[in-house]
């Protein structure tokens, strides 16, 4: 069997963009694997604070936890708490806007990985076409008497195709998996945002009822 390095060299200059695509794809995969760790974003301490928010009128504890554990989850929850005294529709809009911003950050660079997955096989196909053109050009110029030259063009054609598929298939699998993980995290952010909104809305309703009761008692 031929050494791997010789097979790569057989692909000639089309292996350069294919190799660059593989490096970009690998860098994005590693970076997104680090960023999209579930425990790093959906911090249990913040989730517990949101769960217990309705049991207390004191929002400072939850706010302090968000300050202590910064990140996408904390940013969304803190946006709601910052507007706790505003109308619930304003709180809803703020939570939605904050959630959109964090969702954009969570899916950032996944488009690059999708592009690598799509472009790599096309680069391989281009290398195949160029290799076959080179082969037929050699045949037209020198006939069929030089098998080494012919095999060089065919090797270029086959190696670039294989390289493009070897890079494109894992990149596509990684893109779908990472995109699914990002969507799962975004869904959980939406879930806890809805809990915060419901809690603050209920709290405002309770404060309004209490205020009216005090006013009526004072009038009597």
N, C-alpha and C positions, 0 to 999 in steps of 0.2 A: 504493500500500500504506500501511496505517496505521502510524505510528511505534510502536516496541516499547513505549514508556512508556504510550501510549494503550491499547494492547491489555492491558497489565497492569492499568491502572485500570478497564478494562471488566470485569475479574473481581471488582471490588468487594472487600468485606471478607474474603471467603474466600481472597484472595491473601495475607493476612497470615500465617495458619498455614502455608500452602504455602511462602511465602518463608522462614519460620523453619525449616521442615523442610529446605529446601535448604541453608541456612547451617550447620545442625547436621551434615548429611550431608557437606558439603564439609570442614568442620573435622575430622571423624573420618577422612575419606579422607586428608587431608594428614598428620595426626598418625600414622596407621597406616603410611603410606608411609615416613615417617621411621623409625619404630620397627622395622618389619619388613624392614629392609635385611639381606640375607643376610650380607654381609661384616661388618656391625656386630655380629651375634649369633654366627654360627659363625666365630669368630676363627681364622684359619689357624695362628697361633702356638700356640694352645691345642690345636687338632686335631693338630698335629705332636707336641706334648708327649704327648698321649694315645697316639698311634701308637707312640711310642718308649718308652712307660712300661715295657713288658715287658722291654726290653733293659737296664734298670738297676734296682737295688734302692733307689736314692736317689729318694725322692718329693719332695724339697725343691725340685728344679728345676721340676717341673710345678706345685707349689703356688705358687712364686714368680711364675710366669707368670700363674697365675690371679689372684693378688693385684695384679699389674701391669695386667692387662686385665680389669677388673670387668665383669660383665654376666650375663645368664641362663646362658650356656654356662659361664662361670667358676664361677657359684654352684653349678651341678649337679656339676661335676667336683670342686670344693673340698669339697662335702658328702661325696663318696665318700672323698676323701683324708683328711679329718678323722677318719674312722672306719676307717682302714686296718688298725688293730690289733684291731678287733672281729671277731666272727664274721661270715662272709660273708652270712648271712641278715639280719643287722642292716645291713650295708652295702647290701644289695639294697633293704631297706625305706626306708632313708634316701635312696637315689638315686631311688626311685619317688616318695616324698613331695616331694622337692625338684623333680623333674621335673613333678609335678602343679601345684605352686605356680607354676613358671615358665610352664607351658602356659596357666594361667589369666591370667597377666599378658600373654602374647603375644596371646591372643584377646580381651582386654579391649576394650570399646567396639564390637566388631564387632556385638554385639546391637543397639546403638543404630542402626548403619547398616542392619541388616536391618529394624528397625522403620520407619525413614525410607522404605526401599524399599517396604514394605507399606502404610504409612499415606498416603503422598503421593497415589497414585491414588484412594484412598478419599476423601481431602479434595477432590480434583478432582471426584469423582462427587457428593459432597455439594454442592459449588458448582453443579454442573449441575442437581441436583434443585431447589435454592433458586432458581436462575435461571429454571427452567421454571415453578416455583410463582409467581414474580413475574410472569412473562409471562401466565400464565392468569388471575392476579388482575387484571392490567391489562385483559385482554380482557373479563372479566366485569364490570368497573366502567365501562369506556369504550367497549367494542365494538372493532371492528377499524379505527376511523378514525384511529388515531395510530400510524403505522408506526415512528416513531423510538423510542417507548416499548417497542414490541414487540421491535425490534432490539436495544435495550439489554439486555433480559432474555435474549434468545438469545445475545448476545455474552458475557454473564456465564456462561451455561451452557457455551458452547464453550471459552472461554478457560481456565476453571478445570480442565476436563477435560484440555486440552492441557498445561497447566502441571504438573498432577499426574503425567502420563505422562512429561513431559520430565525431571522430577526422579526419579521412581520407577525408570525403566528404567536409567539410568546408576548409580543407587545400588545396584540389585540386581546389576548386572554387577560393580561395584567390590566389593561384599560377597563375592561368590563368588570373585573373584580374590584378594582379601586373605585370605579364609579358607583358600583353597588354599595360599597362601604360608605362612601361619602353620602349617598342618598339615605342610608340607614341612620347616619348621624344627624343629618338635616331633619329627618322625621322626628327623631327624639328631641331635637331643639324646638321644633314646632309643638310637640306634645307638652313640654315643660313651659313653653311660652303661653300656651292656652291655659295651663294651670295657674300661672301667675296672673293672667288677665282675669280669669274667673274669680280668683281670690281677691284681687284688688277691687273688682266690680262689686262683689258681695260685701266687702268691707265698706265701700262707699255707700251702698244701700243701707247697711246697718247704721252707719254714722248719720245718714239722712233721717232715718226713723228715730234715732236717739235724739237728734237735734229738734225734730218736730215735737217729740214728747216733752222735752224740756221747755220748749216754747209754750206749749199748751199748759203745762203745769205752772209756769210763771204767770200766764195770763189769768189763771184762776186765782 
